[in-house]
Amino acid sequence: MKLLWVKFKDILELIVFKHSIFALPFLFSSMIVGSKLVNHTPWFGFKALILGIICAVSARNFAMASNRLMDEDIDKDNPRCANRPNISGRIGKKSVWMFIIFNAVIFLLCSYFINTLAFYLSFPVLFVLAIYSAFKRFSSLVHLVLGFCLGLAPIAGSVIVMGEIHIYSVILCLGVTFWTAGFDLLYSLQDMDYDKKAGLHSIPAQFGSKATLLISAFFHVLAVLFWLLFVWQVWGEALGYISLFGVCMSAIILFFEHRIVRNNFDRIDKAFFTLNGYLSVIFFIFILVDLLWN
């Protein structure tokens, strides 16, 4: 039993399970808005809730494990990654492959039971999730590709609840994409020197820390603008002033995130996880309260 618990903790560390908090609130935000538009209530039912959660978790597990497997040759020489379970030998390559296949099957099965569109889209989604980490080997667009992977969550929410890709979910996807790319740029500052040495393509490695901070701030401005556009898109039908205030709160959090990182790169981890985790949850809470209020 003790060995099983140790292995379970190693898997959670492999996929950095605590970072699941980033995308889930945006999935739920999209689902409750979609339900409000078609059902006139934020509640979308237990079936959609359970299948949505399983799809989100299995997709992320698949993506993270695929990333770890693909990046083994890079991570083994990076001091920051040396203690990862697959690098230190706590989890073997065969086990990682089994974990990837298991989560892919779960994702496809759950998508099938959601609706036809979800099932058809599940294949290209897995493809995108599997290859995003390869971009760092030839393009600095890797940050935006990662952002798009998380940005798929709102689109998934629309597909699950409405059976279609509604325009509001595309706008919310763009907001999440630039939000994620922006904080990934800040996180990537930790690997700037190693990326240069290894010949990897990242914006910090290509353009330096000052340019990275500016580009990150620009991406976050775009994120806030798309979140405002998202609220405007369903204004009156679903959302109103409470959601608008939630977007303003999100903008304030991003401002403090940049202030923390700009003054001290040693606090990148705090800005990356703590503030962004708060932001996604707060965003969802304001959307939910707005829908319930109306």
C-alpha positions as CSV (number, residue, x, y, z in Angstrom):
1,M,0.0,0.0,0.0
2,K,2.9,2.4,0.9
3,L,4.6,1.6,-2.5
4,L,1.3,2.3,-4.3
5,W,0.9,5.6,-2.6
6,V,4.5,6.6,-3.5
7,K,3.8,5.7,-7.1
8,F,0.6,7.7,-7.1
9,K,2.5,10.8,-5.7
10,D,5.1,10.3,-8.4
11,I,2.4,10.4,-11.1
12,L,0.9,13.6,-9.6
13,E,4.4,15.2,-9.6
14,L,5.0,14.0,-13.2
15,I,1.8,15.8,-14.5
16,V,2.1,18.7,-12.0
17,F,-1.5,18.0,-11.0
18,K,-1.9,21.1,-8.9
19,H,-1.7,23.2,-12.1
20,S,-5.0,21.7,-13.3
21,I,-6.6,24.7,-11.5
22,F,-5.6,26.9,-14.5
23,A,-7.9,25.6,-17.2
24,L,-10.8,24.0,-15.3
25,P,-12.5,27.2,-14.1
26,F,-12.6,28.5,-17.7
27,L,-14.1,25.2,-18.8
28,F,-16.8,25.6,-16.2
29,S,-17.3,29.3,-17.1
30,S,-17.9,28.3,-20.7
31,M,-20.3,25.5,-19.7
32,I,-22.5,27.7,-17.4
33,V,-22.7,30.5,-20.0
34,G,-23.6,28.0,-22.7
35,S,-26.2,26.4,-20.4
36,K,-27.7,29.8,-19.7
37,L,-28.0,30.6,-23.4
38,V,-29.8,27.3,-24.3
39,N,-31.4,26.2,-21.0
40,H,-32.0,29.6,-19.4
41,T,-30.2,28.3,-16.3
42,P,-26.4,27.9,-15.4
43,W,-26.9,24.3,-14.4
44,F,-26.1,21.9,-17.2
45,G,-26.7,18.6,-15.5
46,F,-24.6,15.9,-13.8
47,K,-23.8,14.0,-17.0
48,A,-22.1,17.0,-18.6
49,L,-20.4,17.8,-15.3
50,I,-18.9,14.4,-14.8
51,L,-17.9,13.8,-18.5
52,G,-16.5,17.3,-18.7
53,I,-14.3,16.9,-15.7
54,I,-13.1,13.4,-16.8
55,C,-12.3,14.8,-20.3
56,A,-10.5,17.8,-18.9
57,V,-8.4,15.8,-16.5
58,S,-7.6,13.0,-18.9
59,A,-6.6,15.4,-21.7
60,R,-4.3,17.3,-19.4
61,N,-2.8,14.1,-18.1
62,F,-2.2,13.0,-21.7
63,A,-0.6,16.3,-22.6
64,M,1.7,16.6,-19.6
65,A,2.9,13.0,-19.8
66,S,3.5,13.3,-23.6
67,N,5.4,16.5,-22.9
68,R,7.6,14.8,-20.3
69,L,8.3,11.9,-22.6
70,M,9.1,14.0,-25.6
71,D,11.4,16.3,-23.5
72,E,13.4,13.7,-21.7
73,D,16.5,14.4,-23.8
74,I,16.2,18.2,-22.9
75,D,15.1,17.9,-19.3
76,K,17.9,15.5,-18.2
77,D,20.5,18.3,-18.6
78,N,18.4,21.0,-17.1
79,P,19.1,21.4,-13.3
80,R,15.5,22.6,-12.7
81,C,14.1,19.4,-14.2
82,A,16.6,16.9,-12.8
83,N,14.3,15.7,-10.0
84,R,11.3,15.0,-12.2
85,P,10.0,11.4,-11.7
86,N,10.8,10.3,-15.3
87,I,14.2,11.9,-15.2
88,S,15.3,10.6,-11.8
89,G,14.1,7.1,-12.7
90,R,11.2,6.9,-10.2
91,I,8.8,6.3,-13.2
92,G,10.1,4.3,-16.2
93,K,9.4,5.1,-19.8
94,K,7.1,2.1,-20.2
95,S,5.0,3.4,-17.4
96,V,4.7,6.8,-18.9
97,W,3.7,5.3,-22.2
98,M,1.0,3.2,-20.5
99,F,-0.2,6.4,-18.7
100,I,-0.4,8.3,-22.0
101,I,-2.4,5.6,-23.8
102,F,-4.7,5.1,-20.8
103,N,-5.6,8.8,-20.6
104,A,-6.0,9.0,-24.4
105,V,-8.5,6.1,-24.4
106,I,-10.5,7.6,-21.5
107,F,-10.6,11.0,-23.3
108,L,-11.9,9.4,-26.5
109,L,-14.5,7.3,-24.7
110,C,-15.8,10.2,-22.7
111,S,-16.0,12.4,-25.8
112,Y,-18.0,9.7,-27.5
113,F,-20.6,9.7,-24.8
114,I,-20.8,13.5,-24.8
115,N,-22.0,14.1,-28.4
116,T,-20.9,13.5,-32.0
117,L,-19.1,16.8,-32.4
118,A,-17.1,16.2,-29.2
119,F,-16.0,12.8,-30.5
120,Y,-14.9,14.1,-33.9
121,L,-13.0,16.9,-32.3
122,S,-11.3,14.7,-29.8
123,F,-8.8,13.3,-32.3
124,P,-7.3,16.7,-33.5
125,V,-7.4,17.9,-29.9
126,L,-5.2,14.9,-28.8
127,F,-2.9,15.6,-31.8
128,V,-2.4,19.3,-30.7
129,L,-1.8,18.3,-27.1
130,A,0.7,15.7,-28.1
131,I,2.9,17.9,-30.3
132,Y,2.9,21.3,-28.5
133,S,6.1,20.8,-26.7
134,A,7.9,20.0,-29.9
135,F,7.6,23.6,-31.0
136,K,10.4,24.7,-28.7
137,R,12.8,22.8,-30.9
138,F,12.1,25.0,-33.9
139,S,9.8,28.0,-33.1
140,S,9.4,30.6,-30.4
141,L,5.6,30.3,-31.0
142,V,5.7,27.5,-28.4
143,H,4.3,29.8,-25.8
144,L,1.2,30.6,-27.9
145,V,0.7,27.0,-28.8
146,L,0.7,26.1,-25.1
147,G,-1.7,28.9,-24.5
148,F,-4.0,27.5,-27.2
149,C,-3.9,24.1,-25.6
150,L,-5.4,25.6,-22.4
151,G,-7.6,27.8,-24.6
152,L,-9.4,24.7,-25.9
153,A,-11.1,24.4,-22.5
154,P,-13.8,27.1,-23.2
155,I,-14.4,25.7,-26.6
156,A,-14.9,22.3,-25.1
157,G,-17.4,23.8,-22.7
158,S,-19.5,25.1,-25.5
159,V,-19.3,21.8,-27.4
160,I,-20.3,19.8,-24.3
161,V,-23.3,21.9,-23.3
162,M,-24.5,23.3,-26.7
163,G,-23.2,20.7,-29.2
164,E,-21.6,23.5,-31.2
165,I,-18.6,25.9,-31.1
166,H,-20.3,29.1,-30.2
167,I,-18.6,32.5,-30.9
168,Y,-18.4,33.3,-27.2
169,S,-16.3,30.2,-26.6
170,V,-13.9,31.2,-29.4
171,I,-13.4,34.7,-27.9
172,L,-12.9,33.2,-24.4
173,C,-10.4,30.7,-26.0
174,L,-8.4,33.6,-27.3
175,G,-8.4,35.3,-23.9
176,V,-7.2,32.1,-22.2
177,T,-4.6,31.6,-25.0
178,F,-2.9,35.0,-24.4
179,W,-3.3,34.8,-20.7
180,T,-1.5,31.4,-20.6
181,A,1.2,32.5,-23.1
182,G,1.8,35.6,-21.0
183,F,2.4,33.7,-17.8
184,D,4.3,31.0,-19.6
185,L,6.7,33.7,-20.8
186,L,7.3,34.7,-17.3
187,Y,7.8,31.1,-16.2
188,S,10.2,30.5,-19.1
189,L,12.6,33.2,-17.8
190,Q,13.9,30.6,-15.3
191,D,15.2,28.5,-18.3
192,M,16.5,31.4,-20.4
193,D,20.2,30.6,-20.0
194,Y,19.6,26.8,-20.4
195,D,17.5,27.3,-23.5
196,K,20.2,29.4,-25.1
197,K,22.8,26.8,-24.3
198,A,20.7,23.9,-25.6
199,G,19.7,25.8,-28.7
200,L,16.0,25.8,-27.9
201,H,13.5,28.3,-29.2
202,S,11.8,30.4,-26.6
203,I,11.1,34.1,-26.5
204,P,13.4,34.7,-23.4
205,A,16.2,32.8,-25.2
206,Q,15.7,34.7,-28.4
207,F,15.0,38.2,-27.2
208,G,16.2,38.4,-23.6
209,S,14.4,39.2,-20.3
210,K,13.4,42.8,-20.9
211,A,11.7,42.1,-24.2
212,T,10.1,39.0,-22.6
213,L,8.5,41.1,-19.9
214,L,7.1,43.5,-22.5
215,I,5.7,40.8,-24.7
216,S,4.2,39.1,-21.7
217,A,2.5,42.3,-20.6
218,F,1.2,42.8,-24.2
219,F,-0.2,39.3,-24.2
220,H,-2.0,39.9,-20.9
221,V,-3.4,43.2,-22.2
222,L,-4.8,41.2,-25.1
223,A,-6.2,38.6,-22.7
224,V,-8.1,41.2,-20.8
225,L,-9.5,42.7,-24.0
226,F,-10.7,39.4,-25.2
227,W,-12.3,38.7,-21.8
228,L,-14.1,42.0,-22.1
229,L,-15.2,41.1,-25.6
230,F,-16.4,37.7,-24.2
231,V,-18.7,39.5,-21.7
232,W,-19.9,41.9,-24.4
233,Q,-20.7,39.0,-26.7
234,V,-23.3,37.6,-24.3
235,W,-24.2,40.9,-22.6
236,G,-27.8,40.8,-21.5
237,E,-28.4,37.3,-22.6
238,A,-26.2,35.8,-19.9
239,L,-23.7,38.2,-18.4
240,G,-23.7,41.8,-17.1
241,Y,-21.9,44.2,-14.8
242,I,-20.8,41.6,-12.2
243,S,-18.8,39.7,-14.9
244,L,-17.3,43.0,-16.1
245,F,-16.1,43.6,-12.5
246,G,-14.6,40.1,-12.5
247,V,-12.6,40.9,-15.6
248,C,-11.3,44.1,-13.9
249,M,-10.3,42.0,-10.9
250,S,-8.4,39.6,-13.2
251,A,-6.6,42.6,-14.8
252,I,-5.5,43.8,-11.3
253,I,-4.2,40.4,-10.5
254,L,-2.2,40.3,-13.7
255,F,-0.8,43.8,-12.9
256,F,0.5,42.6,-9.6
257,E,1.9,39.4,-11.2
258,H,4.0,41.5,-13.5
259,R,5.0,43.8,-10.7
260,I,6.2,40.9,-8.6
261,V,8.2,39.3,-11.4
262,R,9.7,42.6,-12.6
263,N,11.1,43.3,-9.2
264,N,12.4,39.8,-8.4
265,F,12.8,36.9,-10.8
266,D,13.2,34.6,-7.7
267,R,9.4,35.0,-7.1
268,I,8.4,33.7,-10.5
269,D,7.0,30.5,-9.0
270,K,4.7,32.5,-6.7
271,A,3.5,34.7,-9.5
272,F,3.1,31.7,-11.8
273,F,1.0,29.4,-9.6
274,T,-0.5,31.4,-6.8
275,L,-1.7,34.4,-8.6
276,N,-2.8,32.7,-11.8
277,G,-4.6,30.0,-9.7
278,Y,-6.5,32.7,-7.9
279,L,-7.3,34.5,-11.2
280,S,-9.0,31.6,-12.9
281,V,-11.1,30.8,-9.8
282,I,-12.1,34.4,-9.2
283,F,-13.0,34.7,-12.9
284,F,-15.3,31.7,-12.7
285,I,-16.9,32.9,-9.4
286,F,-17.8,36.3,-10.9
287,I,-19.3,34.6,-14.0
288,L,-21.3,32.2,-11.8
289,V,-22.6,35.0,-9.5
290,D,-23.6,37.1,-12.4
291,L,-25.5,34.2,-14.0
292,L,-27.3,33.4,-10.7
293,W,-28.0,37.1,-10.0
294,N,-29.7,37.4,-13.4
